[in-house]
Amino acid sequence: MQSLKITIKFESPVGSELQSDTIFGQFAWELRYIFGEDKLKEVLKDFENSPFIVFSDGFPEGAVAVPFVKPQKYDEIKKRFGDEYYIRMKNIKKARYVMLDDSWLNKKIDLFSLEKFIVEKPAFKNFVGIKNSVNRISNTTDAGLYTTQEKFFMVNVDIYAKYDDKKIKREDIEQIFESIGKFGFGKDKSSGKGRFRVVKYEDSPKILEKKGKKAFVSLSSGIPCKDCEILFGKTFTKFGKHGGDLVFGNPFKNPAVLFKSGSIFKIDKTKDVYGSALKVSNYDGHYQNSYMIPVFIDVEE
């Protein structure tokens, strides 16, 4: 598979999390609108065994999610750092992102080897939006107000992709992303949310090179597979929804439990992607893209 890094700049607040499966879902709908349903069905053939494209979560430019490395024992931490241990542990654990650097990518990492690479500057600001509730019986806005959570990114955002160039071309990916940026990403895009412009594309980013390692940190929200075993990570429950035309029918998918980006998996061999596709929809041919893009590392088990 070919690899690509897409750097974008948001020009309006965004209401959805930049998770890999959400990015894939909107990408698939946009592909259908631009190239037609037959093209989408063609690229989705054998998707459960051979995905045509896999995305990472979105990260601040030059950074990735903090890896979930092996927890440190109390005595080890106190011996190493003395009375400072509690504050330092707290700062590391609450961090969301670390800058990419060969000094931790190419060495066996632990919690404190990541400390100096933590991104301390906030990548986004949270906003609370207020909307009118619609009375579905009278079809009027007499049902009061409700709030929504929105983010405005103050920095550029990196999204990584692995794709099969026999199924989809680089220029098609660019066209689709340009279209998503124009019309908006995620929920409430009809009201101007999630608008972005593409800053640059980078072919074959170094971080995605295959290496003879025995573990990887996931850049995506995904699930283990027969080729990978979870070492350290954190799960969350995804209550996914359909996009596109299906929002007018039953938009809800079945819940799925996924591992967050930054989770670490043990492997026997290096591959382009890991994970699998989940069927959590009542509609045929619709998938929860739970494949993961790996960054190969050494880690203490």
C-alpha positions as CSV (number, residue, x, y, z in Angstrom):
1,M,0.0,0.0,0.0
2,Q,1.1,3.6,-0.6
3,S,1.2,6.1,2.2
4,L,0.3,9.8,2.4
5,K,0.1,12.6,4.9
6,I,-2.5,15.2,4.5
7,T,-2.1,18.5,6.4
8,I,-5.2,20.6,6.7
9,K,-6.2,23.9,8.4
10,F,-9.6,24.3,9.8
11,E,-11.4,27.6,9.0
12,S,-14.4,27.0,11.2
13,P,-15.2,25.1,14.4
14,V,-15.8,21.4,14.1
15,G,-18.4,19.4,16.0
16,S,-17.1,15.8,15.5
17,E,-14.0,14.1,16.8
18,L,-11.3,13.6,14.2
19,Q,-11.4,9.8,14.6
20,S,-10.2,7.5,11.8
21,D,-13.5,5.7,11.3
22,T,-15.4,9.0,11.1
23,I,-12.9,10.3,8.5
24,F,-13.3,7.1,6.5
25,G,-17.1,7.3,6.6
26,Q,-17.2,10.9,5.2
27,F,-14.5,10.0,2.7
28,A,-16.7,7.1,1.4
29,W,-19.8,9.2,1.1
30,E,-17.9,11.9,-0.8
31,L,-16.4,9.3,-3.1
32,R,-19.9,8.2,-3.9
33,Y,-21.2,11.7,-4.6
34,I,-18.2,12.5,-6.9
35,F,-17.6,9.2,-8.7
36,G,-20.9,7.4,-8.3
37,E,-22.2,4.5,-6.3
38,D,-20.8,1.9,-8.7
39,K,-17.3,3.2,-8.0
40,L,-17.8,3.0,-4.3
41,K,-19.1,-0.6,-4.5
42,E,-16.1,-1.5,-6.7
43,V,-13.5,-0.2,-4.2
44,L,-15.4,-1.8,-1.3
45,K,-15.1,-5.3,-2.8
46,D,-13.3,-7.6,-0.4
47,F,-13.1,-4.8,2.1
48,E,-13.1,-7.2,5.1
49,N,-9.8,-8.7,3.8
50,S,-8.2,-5.9,1.8
51,P,-9.2,-2.3,2.5
52,F,-8.7,0.2,-0.3
53,I,-7.9,3.0,2.1
54,V,-7.2,3.4,5.9
55,F,-6.9,6.7,7.8
56,S,-5.3,7.8,11.1
57,D,-7.0,10.0,13.6
58,G,-6.3,13.7,13.2
59,F,-3.3,15.1,15.2
60,P,-1.7,18.5,15.6
61,E,0.9,19.0,12.8
62,G,4.1,17.1,13.6
63,A,2.6,15.2,16.6
64,V,0.8,11.9,17.4
65,A,-1.2,10.6,20.3
66,V,0.8,9.8,23.4
67,P,1.5,6.1,23.4
68,F,0.0,4.0,26.2
69,V,3.3,2.5,27.5
70,K,3.8,0.2,30.4
71,P,2.8,1.8,33.8
72,Q,5.7,2.5,36.1
73,K,5.9,1.1,39.6
74,Y,5.6,3.4,42.6
75,D,9.1,2.5,44.0
76,E,10.8,2.9,40.7
77,I,9.3,6.4,40.1
78,K,10.1,7.6,43.6
79,K,13.7,6.4,43.4
80,R,14.2,8.1,40.0
81,F,12.5,11.4,40.7
82,G,12.0,11.7,44.5
83,D,9.3,14.1,45.7
84,E,8.7,15.4,42.1
85,Y,7.3,12.0,41.0
86,Y,3.6,12.8,41.5
87,I,3.5,16.1,39.6
88,R,5.6,14.6,36.7
89,M,3.5,11.5,36.4
90,K,0.3,13.6,36.4
91,N,1.7,15.9,33.7
92,I,2.6,13.0,31.4
93,K,-0.6,11.1,32.0
94,K,-2.9,14.0,31.2
95,A,-1.0,14.9,28.0
96,R,-2.8,14.1,24.7
97,Y,0.0,14.5,22.1
98,V,3.8,14.0,21.7
99,M,6.0,15.5,19.0
100,L,7.5,13.0,16.5
101,D,11.2,12.5,17.1
102,D,13.6,9.7,16.2
103,S,15.0,9.7,19.7
104,W,11.9,7.9,21.0
105,L,10.7,6.3,17.8
106,N,13.9,4.3,17.4
107,K,14.5,3.3,21.0
108,K,12.7,1.2,23.5
109,I,10.2,3.7,25.0
110,D,8.8,4.0,28.5
111,L,6.7,6.7,30.2
112,F,9.5,9.1,31.0
113,S,11.3,8.8,27.7
114,L,8.3,10.7,26.2
115,E,8.3,13.5,28.8
116,K,10.3,16.1,26.9
117,F,8.3,15.6,23.7
118,I,4.9,16.3,25.2
119,V,2.9,19.0,23.3
120,E,2.0,21.5,26.1
121,K,0.5,24.2,23.9
122,P,-3.3,23.6,23.4
123,A,-4.1,22.5,19.9
124,F,-7.7,23.6,20.0
125,K,-10.2,25.6,22.0
126,N,-13.5,24.2,23.2
127,F,-16.7,26.1,22.6
128,V,-20.3,25.6,23.6
129,G,-22.8,26.2,20.9
130,I,-26.5,26.9,21.6
131,K,-29.2,25.7,19.3
132,N,-33.0,25.7,19.1
133,S,-34.8,22.4,19.9
134,V,-37.4,21.5,17.3
135,N,-40.8,20.2,18.3
136,R,-41.2,17.3,16.0
137,I,-45.0,17.4,16.3
138,S,-45.6,21.1,15.4
139,N,-42.3,21.4,13.5
140,T,-41.5,24.6,15.2
141,T,-38.7,25.8,17.5
142,D,-40.9,26.1,20.7
143,A,-39.1,23.3,22.6
144,G,-36.4,25.4,24.2
145,L,-32.6,25.4,23.7
146,Y,-29.8,22.9,24.0
147,T,-26.0,23.1,23.8
148,T,-23.4,21.4,21.6
149,Q,-19.6,20.9,22.1
150,E,-17.4,22.4,19.3
151,K,-13.7,22.7,18.8
152,F,-11.7,25.3,16.9
153,F,-8.2,24.1,16.0
154,M,-5.5,26.8,16.4
155,V,-2.9,24.7,14.6
156,N,-2.7,22.7,11.4
157,V,-3.9,19.0,11.6
158,D,-2.1,15.9,10.1
159,I,-4.1,13.0,8.8
160,Y,-2.2,9.9,7.6
161,A,-3.5,7.5,5.0
162,K,-2.5,4.1,3.6
163,Y,-4.2,3.3,0.2
164,D,-4.2,0.7,-2.5
165,D,-3.2,2.5,-5.7
166,K,-4.7,-0.3,-7.8
167,K,-8.2,0.6,-6.3
168,I,-7.9,4.4,-5.8
169,K,-5.5,7.0,-7.2
170,R,-3.7,9.7,-5.4
171,E,-5.4,12.4,-7.4
172,D,-8.8,11.0,-6.5
173,I,-8.0,11.2,-2.8
174,E,-6.9,14.8,-3.3
175,Q,-10.2,15.6,-5.1
176,I,-12.3,14.0,-2.3
177,F,-10.4,15.9,0.5
178,E,-10.8,19.2,-1.4
179,S,-14.5,18.6,-1.6
180,I,-14.8,17.6,2.1
181,G,-13.0,20.8,3.1
182,K,-15.3,22.9,1.0
183,F,-18.5,21.4,2.3
184,G,-17.4,20.7,5.9
185,F,-16.4,17.7,8.0
186,G,-18.6,16.0,10.6
187,K,-21.9,17.1,12.1
188,D,-23.5,20.4,11.5
189,K,-21.5,20.9,8.3
190,S,-24.7,22.3,6.7
191,S,-24.4,25.3,9.0
192,G,-20.8,25.9,8.1
193,K,-19.0,23.7,10.7
194,G,-15.9,21.7,9.8
195,R,-14.7,23.7,6.9
196,F,-11.0,23.4,6.1
197,R,-8.4,23.8,3.4
198,V,-5.6,21.4,2.5
199,V,-2.2,22.9,3.3
200,K,-0.1,20.2,1.7
201,Y,0.2,16.5,0.8
202,E,3.3,14.5,1.6
203,D,4.1,11.1,-0.1
204,S,5.5,8.2,1.8
205,P,6.0,10.0,5.2
206,K,9.0,8.6,7.0
207,I,7.0,7.7,10.1
208,L,5.1,5.0,8.2
209,E,8.1,3.1,7.0
210,K,8.2,-0.6,7.7
211,K,10.8,-1.7,10.2
212,G,11.7,-5.0,11.8
213,K,10.1,-4.2,15.2
214,K,8.0,-6.4,17.4
215,A,5.3,-3.8,18.3
216,F,3.5,-0.8,16.9
217,V,1.6,2.2,18.2
218,S,-1.7,2.7,16.4
219,L,-2.4,6.0,14.7
220,S,-6.0,5.0,14.3
221,S,-9.1,4.1,16.4
222,G,-9.4,0.3,15.8
223,I,-9.5,-3.2,17.1
224,P,-7.0,-6.1,17.4
225,C,-6.8,-8.8,14.8
226,K,-5.2,-12.3,14.4
227,D,-1.9,-10.5,13.4
228,C,-1.7,-8.3,16.5
229,E,-2.2,-8.6,20.3
230,I,-2.9,-5.7,22.6
231,L,-0.1,-4.8,25.0
232,F,-1.2,-1.5,26.5
233,G,-4.2,0.7,25.5
234,K,-7.5,2.2,26.3
235,T,-10.9,1.5,24.9
236,F,-13.9,3.6,24.3
237,T,-17.4,2.8,23.0
238,K,-18.3,4.3,19.7
239,F,-21.9,5.1,19.1
240,G,-21.6,5.6,15.3
241,K,-24.1,7.2,13.0
242,H,-24.6,6.9,9.2
243,G,-24.0,10.0,7.1
244,G,-25.1,11.0,3.7
245,D,-28.6,10.1,2.5
246,L,-29.1,7.6,5.4
247,V,-29.5,10.4,8.0
248,F,-33.1,10.5,6.7
249,G,-33.7,6.9,7.6
250,N,-32.3,5.1,10.6
251,P,-29.0,6.8,11.1
252,F,-27.8,4.8,14.1
253,K,-25.2,2.0,14.0
254,N,-24.7,-0.6,16.7
255,P,-22.2,0.4,19.3
256,A,-18.6,-0.7,18.8
257,V,-15.7,-0.9,21.4
258,L,-12.5,0.4,19.8
259,F,-9.0,1.0,21.1
260,K,-7.9,4.6,21.1
261,S,-5.0,5.9,18.9
262,G,-1.8,5.5,21.0
263,S,-2.6,2.0,21.9
264,I,0.3,-0.4,21.6
265,F,0.1,-3.9,20.0
266,K,2.5,-6.8,19.8
267,I,3.1,-8.4,16.4
268,D,5.0,-11.2,14.8
269,K,5.4,-9.6,11.4
270,T,5.2,-6.1,9.9
271,K,2.2,-5.2,7.6
272,D,0.8,-2.1,6.0
273,V,-2.3,-2.1,8.2
274,Y,-3.8,-4.1,11.0
275,G,-7.3,-4.5,12.5
276,S,-10.5,-5.3,10.6
277,A,-13.8,-4.1,9.3
278,L,-16.8,-4.3,11.5
279,K,-20.4,-4.9,10.4
280,V,-22.4,-2.7,12.9
281,S,-25.0,-1.4,10.4
282,N,-28.4,-2.6,9.5
283,Y,-27.6,-1.7,5.9
284,D,-25.8,-4.2,3.6
285,G,-22.4,-3.1,2.3
286,H,-21.7,-0.6,5.1
287,Y,-18.7,-1.0,7.4
288,Q,-17.1,0.4,10.5
289,N,-13.5,0.9,9.3
290,S,-11.6,-0.4,12.3
291,Y,-8.3,-0.9,10.5
292,M,-5.2,0.7,12.1
293,I,-2.2,2.5,10.6
294,P,0.9,1.3,12.6
295,V,4.1,3.1,13.6
296,F,6.6,0.4,14.5
297,I,8.4,0.8,17.7
298,D,10.3,-1.1,20.5
299,V,8.6,-1.1,23.8
300,E,9.0,-2.7,27.2
301,E,6.4,-5.4,27.7
